[in-house]
Each structure stands twice: as C-alpha cells, then as structure tokens.
Amino acid sequence: MRTTIYLPNDLARMVEAYLKEHPQTNLSALVQEALEARLRRNPAALLELAGVVERAPVNAGEGAEDRHRQGR
C-alpha cells in the first residue's frame, strides 16, 4: 500500500534526526516497525524502537503506571 501522511514539524524533525543517527534504516522501514509494534500492542517492541532498552521482557508494560506513581 502507498499512502501519504502528514507529520507536524516537530515530529518531522525528530524523524529526520533519528534517520541521521540510524543510517541503516529508512523512513519506510521506521514507519512499518512503529506501526507493527503499535498495532500488535507489543510493549517490548515499542521500548526497543524507542531505544529505551535493548531487550524488554514480554510483560514490560504490565503495571507500568503503578511503578511510575511509586517512583520506581
């Protein structure tokens, strides 16, 4: 599928910066990876994509709100 999307300027700048830091990827691959992680509701993949962790446990998103409130 081919489609056109709108990115606000701040998000476009973040994407451009990310792609400069990761020359092995391209916009299409980045969008596909982000969409797959989001649509599959895979917290480990989202954390890895964000660069927060290298490998997140499968249950990384469970109770995250509680841990954040408790300062963990």
Stockholm file with secondary structure:
# STOCKHOLM 1.0

chainA/1-72         MRTTIYLPNDLARMVEAYLKEHPQTNLSALVQEALEARLRRNPAALLELAGVVERAPVNAGEGAEDRHRQGR
#=GR chainA/1-72 SS CCCCCCCCHHHHHHHHHHHHHCTTCCHHHHHHHHHHHHHTTCHHHHHHHHTSCSSCCTTTTTTHHHHHHTTC
#=GC SS_cons        CCCCCCCCHHHHHHHHHHHHHCTTCCHHHHHHHHHHHHHTTCHHHHHHHHTSCSSCCTTTTTTHHHHHHTTC
//
